[in-house]
Amino acid sequence: MAGEVFAKIVELISTKKGVAPDLITMDSSFESLGMDSLDAVELVSDLEEVFNVNIPNAELHHFKTIRQAAQGLEKAIAQ
């Protein structure tokens, strides 16, 4: 599942922000990819829709990197 989640994150960031997929790593911060907090919230919202899960808003503020977002999403999927 981790690979699928990461691949979807890369796809969405690449499509929405125009970032080359090879520049996106698990340790990339949203800021380093040119994303602000609103972009990150929109990304998580898109991911929630794709994977049919809900991530509590309180957790969203802790997502600073792709890894943190992927782990939060995987946790939500597992529940």
C-alpha positions as CSV (number, residue, x, y, z in Angstrom):
1,M,0.0,0.0,0.0
2,A,2.8,2.4,0.8
3,G,4.0,2.4,-2.8
4,E,0.5,3.0,-4.1
5,V,0.0,5.9,-1.7
6,F,3.3,7.5,-2.6
7,A,2.7,7.1,-6.3
8,K,-0.7,8.8,-6.0
9,I,0.8,11.7,-4.0
10,V,3.5,12.1,-6.7
11,E,0.9,12.0,-9.4
12,L,-1.3,14.7,-7.7
13,I,1.6,17.0,-6.9
14,S,3.0,16.7,-10.4
15,T,-0.3,17.3,-12.0
16,K,-1.5,20.2,-9.8
17,K,1.7,22.0,-9.1
18,G,3.7,21.1,-12.2
19,V,6.6,19.6,-10.2
20,A,8.6,16.9,-12.1
21,P,7.9,13.5,-10.5
22,D,11.6,12.7,-10.2
23,L,12.0,15.7,-7.9
24,I,9.4,14.4,-5.4
25,T,10.8,12.1,-2.7
26,M,9.3,10.7,0.6
27,D,11.4,13.3,2.5
28,S,10.4,16.3,0.3
29,S,8.6,19.0,2.3
30,F,5.6,20.5,0.9
31,E,7.3,23.9,1.1
32,S,10.3,22.7,-0.9
33,L,7.9,21.6,-3.7
34,G,6.4,25.1,-3.8
35,M,3.3,24.2,-1.9
36,D,1.7,26.3,0.8
37,S,-0.5,25.1,3.6
38,L,-3.7,25.4,1.5
39,D,-2.1,23.3,-1.2
40,A,-1.2,20.6,1.3
41,V,-4.8,20.6,2.7
42,E,-6.2,20.3,-0.9
43,L,-3.8,17.5,-1.6
44,V,-4.9,15.6,1.5
45,S,-8.5,16.2,0.6
46,D,-7.9,14.8,-2.9
47,L,-6.2,11.8,-1.3
48,E,-9.0,11.2,1.1
49,E,-11.4,11.1,-1.9
50,V,-9.2,8.7,-3.9
51,F,-8.7,6.3,-1.0
52,N,-12.2,6.8,0.5
53,V,-10.9,7.7,4.0
54,N,-11.1,10.6,6.4
55,I,-8.0,12.1,8.1
56,P,-8.9,14.3,11.2
57,N,-8.1,18.0,10.7
58,A,-6.0,17.9,13.9
59,E,-3.6,15.6,12.2
60,L,-3.3,17.7,9.0
61,H,-1.2,20.3,10.7
62,H,1.5,17.7,11.5
63,F,2.0,16.9,7.8
64,K,5.1,18.8,6.7
65,T,6.6,16.2,4.4
66,I,5.4,13.6,1.8
67,R,6.4,10.9,4.3
68,Q,4.2,12.3,7.0
69,A,1.3,12.7,4.7
70,A,1.7,9.1,3.3
71,Q,2.0,7.7,6.9
72,G,-1.2,9.6,8.0
73,L,-3.0,8.3,4.9
74,E,-1.9,4.8,5.4
75,K,-3.0,4.9,9.1
76,A,-6.4,6.1,8.0
77,I,-6.7,3.4,5.3
78,A,-5.8,0.7,7.9
79,Q,-8.6,1.7,10.2
